[in-house]
């Protein structure tokens, strides 16, 4: 079986979406993989192309044998299917559409709403206008998305997004919630969304999450599992 090589970027207080994939590799108990940390101050595409990744222009990107795969959701689904014999994180057959929904929701819940973009990009508006017409409405959207997670956990009573247990949906949505809560863009206040906040705390305590977070302090270069520099 090929050794996965994942391309990732970190900076102070920030992990690229490749975090989802590193976390997933850990949860899938993949013992041999490589993480290539790029220089965040330089364009990603030329760096990856100089290392042999064809037509890549953003992270995450995965090399697996002759395959070059991009988009964290696609990479995550590929890894979950490839290493399913290690640990099944694809839910039950009955949960298939729920799983696909939450994998997609991981991006939808943090995406800037398209109808607000023209207002945000308008060059003739002052800061107060932009705040009133684009930023405040977007914050309301983020709050509504948190409410959606909260309602889900209230209905299901489960500790994770799938009632059957931890899955690739959690590594996908977990990065979104953790990152946007950390940046102050999603307010997971204990009095407003206690179940979602408890969910995030459970995710952040998982060994796979902790292992993925270690790359946040590493310098650009090639690493093996455990954030060990490759020689």
VOGU-3710 file (C-alpha; in Angstrom, 3 decimals, decimal comma):
1> xxxxxxxxxx> 0,000/0,000/0,000  1,267/3,489/-0,851  2,375/5,980/1,787  0,112/9,060/1,857  1,835/12,432/1,595  -0,316/15,384/2,588  0,494/19,043/1,891  -0,382/21,434/4,694  0,134/25,068/5,739  0,162/26,485/9,251
11> xxxxxxxxxx> 0,612/29,946/10,729  0,021/31,509/14,121  -3,491/30,537/15,188  -4,242/28,873/11,866  -4,232/25,411/10,325  -5,265/24,830/6,735  -8,062/22,401/5,985  -5,391/19,696/5,757  -5,803/19,533/9,550  -8,971/17,544/8,913
21> xxxxxxxxxx> -7,019/14,978/6,930  -4,138/14,632/9,425  -6,649/14,168/12,227  -8,468/11,576/10,146  -5,235/9,680/9,379  -4,634/9,459/13,120  -8,160/8,271/13,855  -7,835/5,676/11,064  -4,693/4,370/12,789  -2,499/4,916/9,729
31> xxxxxxxxxx> 1,005/4,441/11,098  3,040/5,583/8,103  2,311/8,892/6,386  4,124/12,103/5,502  3,189/15,735/6,036  4,822/18,342/3,820  4,515/21,775/5,421  4,719/24,570/2,876  6,034/28,085/3,394  2,915/30,204/4,091
41> xxxxxxxxxx> 4,625/33,334/2,750  5,028/31,897/-0,754  2,447/30,776/-3,367  1,447/27,202/-2,647  1,084/25,951/-6,211  4,700/26,473/-7,346  5,982/24,921/-4,105  3,924/21,762/-4,621  4,664/21,584/-8,328  8,397/21,787/-7,598
51> xxxxxxxxxx> 7,899/18,691/-5,445  6,109/16,813/-8,209  2,432/17,481/-7,488  0,807/18,063/-10,852  -1,546/20,987/-11,391  -1,929/21,688/-7,664  -2,588/25,283/-6,651  -3,916/25,091/-3,094  -3,863/22,990/0,044  -4,728/20,437/1,094
61> xxxxxxxxxx> -3,354/18,168/-1,584  -2,717/14,453/-1,206  -0,235/12,271/-3,040  -1,093/8,596/-2,893  0,882/6,498/-5,339  0,201/7,960/-8,779  -2,899/9,801/-7,571  -2,934/13,510/-6,760  -6,108/14,479/-4,903  -7,316/17,874/-3,678
71> xxxxxxxxxx> -10,222/19,265/-1,605  -10,359/18,185/2,032  -13,772/16,537/1,713  -12,662/14,406/-1,237  -9,361/13,533/0,450  -11,168/12,619/3,666  -13,650/10,370/1,914  -10,827/8,716/-0,059  -8,811/8,065/3,112  -11,827/6,770/5,033
81> xxxxxxxxxx> -12,598/4,327/2,214  -8,964/3,301/1,668  -8,295/2,560/5,343  -11,730/1,286/6,250  -10,266/-2,057/7,314  -8,232/-0,235/9,969  -11,273/1,498/11,422  -14,659/2,141/9,885  -15,454/5,863/10,097  -18,085/5,951/7,347
91> xxxxxxxxxx> -21,117/5,336/9,546  -23,735/2,680/8,924  -25,375/2,078/5,529  -28,542/3,700/6,880  -26,539/6,829/7,765  -24,981/7,272/4,315  -26,948/10,371/3,307  -26,583/11,911/6,768  -22,831/11,369/6,507  -22,665/13,019/3,083
101> xxxxxxxxxx> -24,809/15,882/4,366  -22,497/16,679/7,278  -19,369/16,328/5,136  -20,848/19,007/2,876  -22,141/21,051/5,815  -18,561/21,352/7,085  -17,915/23,815/4,266  -21,401/25,290/3,950  -21,435/26,368/7,593  -18,327/28,544/7,164
111> xxxxxxxxxx> -18,859/29,834/3,613  -19,518/33,535/3,084  -22,988/33,853/1,596  -22,885/34,628/-2,126  -25,631/37,328/-2,077  -23,552/39,279/0,456  -20,363/39,259/-1,617  -21,295/42,146/-3,960  -21,940/44,309/-0,906  -18,677/43,250/0,705
121> xxxxxxxxxx> -16,663/43,960/-2,443  -18,306/47,307/-3,238  -15,640/49,993/-3,368  -17,971/52,911/-2,718  -19,095/51,835/0,758  -17,652/52,933/4,063  -16,798/50,611/6,920  -20,068/51,217/8,758  -22,077/50,424/5,624  -20,084/47,243/5,038
131> xxxxxxxxxx> -20,631/46,216/8,637  -24,383/46,806/8,447  -24,953/45,322/4,987  -22,499/42,409/4,894  -20,601/41,653/8,093  -23,459/41,761/10,600  -25,740/39,646/8,356  -22,924/37,117/7,941  -22,422/36,897/11,682  -26,146/36,157/11,976
141> xxxxxxxxxx> -25,682/33,351/9,439  -22,827/31,886/11,484  -24,991/32,040/14,617  -27,820/30,294/12,778  -25,412/27,558/11,715  -24,370/27,022/15,325  -28,068/26,793/16,208  -28,403/24,105/13,540  -25,694/21,997/15,191  -27,287/22,593/18,581
151> xxxxxxxxxx> -30,705/21,445/17,342  -29,150/18,332/15,842  -27,533/17,301/19,118  -30,702/18,119/21,048  -32,743/15,862/18,750  -30,270/13,009/18,432  -28,884/12,953/21,959  -25,669/11,534/20,497  -22,110/12,545/21,332  -21,097/12,767/17,667
161> xxxxxxxxxx> -22,807/13,720/14,417  -23,644/10,119/13,532  -25,690/8,215/16,070  -23,456/5,200/15,416  -20,445/7,117/16,755  -17,400/9,071/15,643  -16,987/9,410/11,870  -15,340/11,355/9,071  -18,191/13,861/9,432  -16,734/14,839/12,806
171> xxxxxxxxxx> -13,225/15,469/11,487  -14,740/17,594/8,721  -17,114/19,670/10,864  -14,782/19,628/13,852  -12,129/21,692/12,064  -14,778/24,216/10,994  -16,246/24,666/14,463  -12,876/24,689/16,214  -11,331/27,197/13,818  -14,232/29,616/13,583
181> xxxxxxxxxx> -14,928/29,452/17,317  -11,235/30,100/17,955  -11,315/33,115/15,658  -14,408/34,503/17,379  -16,574/34,121/14,268  -18,809/31,420/15,749  -19,887/31,964/19,327  -20,355/28,609/21,006  -21,447/30,223/24,256  -22,276/27,723/26,967
191> xxxxxxxxxx> -25,678/29,283/27,678  -26,670/29,400/23,987  -25,207/26,210/22,552  -24,125/23,968/25,439  -24,377/20,720/23,464  -22,298/22,025/20,570  -19,690/23,446/22,936  -19,494/20,101/24,756  -19,158/18,373/21,376  -16,249/20,629/20,418
201> xxxxxxxxxx> -14,537/19,994/23,754  -14,856/16,226/23,185  -13,319/16,554/19,739  -10,429/18,728/20,913  -9,576/16,162/23,594  -9,243/13,280/21,128  -5,653/12,036/20,628  -5,980/12,427/16,852  -6,928/16,104/17,189  -4,052/16,703/19,589
211> xxxxxxxxxx> -1,608/14,962/17,229  -2,747/17,070/14,263  -2,357/20,253/16,305  1,355/19,511/16,862  2,145/20,640/13,317  1,112/24,168/14,234  4,536/24,826/15,780  6,594/23,131/13,050  8,649/24,897/10,383  8,197/24,264/6,649
221> xxxxxxxxxx> 9,611/20,890/5,650  8,821/17,196/5,382  7,634/15,294/8,445  6,646/11,768/9,321  3,865/10,788/11,662  4,209/12,385/15,070  5,651/15,587/13,579  9,066/13,901/13,306  11,323/15,545/10,686  12,033/13,211/7,771
231> x> 15,714/12,563/7,162
//
